[in-house]
Amino acid sequence: MPKEIERKFLVAQNGWRKHADRGRLIRQAYLAVTDELVLRVRTIGAATAFLTIKTAGSSTTRSEFEYPIPPQHARSLMKLRTGRLIVKRRHLVKVGKTHFEIDVFARDHRGLVLAEVELPSRRAHFERPKWLGKEVTGKKRYYNEHLAGV
């Protein structure tokens, strides 16, 4: 079963920007959220889309199943969403051997900037850059399904 081990942080400074790529526009919507799983549809730019199922679990580790789907299917599914559409630009930033994903939110969450890092194990060490702020792993208010209002 594929596992996602992820930690999430607020971004405290703009120092990450000079090391970031141009970013990709992400639009995502939630089709179902239960105590057992989260069903999400996401487009990345105009040509890529995924249907993702994440299981409930600890705040750091969850099972994740992700399947590519045609972008037009994703756009149709988004109309069936529960809650608000999440729109953000995701930038990749490499710090040492670690890759951070920096999400700059738009619309209802303009001004929110979060950094996520996926790790090979729960205890894996990674370099903490100066721009990395308070850890919010496990704080539901910073998870996308909560931001979508579901």
N, C-alpha and C positions, 0 to 999 in steps of 0.2 A: 504494500500500500504506500503510495507516494506521500512523504511527509514534508511539511513546510515548517521550518524553525526560523522564526522571525522576531526581531526586536524593533520597537518603534520609538521615535524620539521627536520632540519639538525641535525646530531649527532656531537657534538663538541669534545667529548673525548671517550676513550675506556672503561671507568668505567662501562659501561653497561655489558661488556662481562663476568665479574665474577658472574653476576646474571642471565645470559641467559641460555636457553636450548641449545641443540646441533644444532637446526635449521632444517629446511626442505627446500629442493631444489624446487624452483618454476620456471616454464617456462610458459610464457604467450604470447599470440599473439592477435592482434586486427583484427577482421573480418570486422568491419564497425565502422566508427566514423562520426556522423552527428551533426548538431546543436541541435538535440533532444535527441540522445542517443549514447551510446557506447556499442558495442557488443564485448565481450572478451571471449577467451577460455584459460583455465589454467590447468596445471597439477601440482600436489603436490606430489613429489616423483614419484614412478613408478605405484602406484596403485589407485590414486585418481585424479579425473578431474571434472571440472565444466565449464558450459557455463553461463556467467553472462551478464546481461543487466543492464546498469546504465543510468538513465535519466540525461539530462542536468539540471542544477539548480544552486543554490548558491554554493559558493566555499566550504561551510562547510556541507551542507545537500543536499543529492540526494536520489531519490528512487533507490532501488537495488533489482534485482530479480536474484537469483542464483539457478542453477539446476545441480545436479550431472549427469554426462554422463560417458560412458565407456572410460577409458584412451586411447584405440586404436582409438576411434572416435575423441578424442581431438587431438591426434597426426596427424590424417588425416586432420582435420580442420586447424591445424597450417600451413600446407602447402599452404593453401588458404589465408594466412594472407596478410594484407596490412602493410607495414613498417617492421621494424626489430623485431626479437624475443627478448623478455626481459628475462634475466636469473638472478636470485637472490636467496640468501639464507635468509629465514625469521626466525628470532629468537624471542621468546617470553620472555619478561622481566616484572616481577611484581614489581611495586613500590607502597607500601601501598596497597590500594584497586584497583589501576589502573593497567591494563595490556597494555603494549606497544608492538607493533610489530616493530622490527628492521629489515629493509631490507638492506642487503649488496649486492650491485650489482656487476655483473661480465661482462665480454666481453667489449662491447663498453663503458660501464659506470663504469668500475672498479674504485674503490676509492670512489664512491658515497655511502653514508650510510644515510638512512632516517629513522625516527621514526614516526609511526602513532599511534594515540590513538582514539578509538571509544568511544563516550560519549553518555549517555542517553538523554542529552538535549544540546542545543547550549550554555547554560550558566553554565553547570556543572563544578564544581571545581575539579582540580586534582593536585596532588603533582608533581612539576617540579624537576626532579633529576638534579644534576650538569652536567651530560653529555648531557643533552638536549640543543641543540643550537638554532639558529634563527628559528622562525616560518616561514614556507613557504606555509601555507594553502592559496589556491587561486592563487598561482604563477604557471602558466601553465607549465613552464619549468621543474618543479619537478614532474609532473604527468606522470604516466607510458605511457599513450597514446602519450604524447609528446616525451618521451624518445624513444619510438618505431618509431618516425618519421612520425606519422600519423596526 
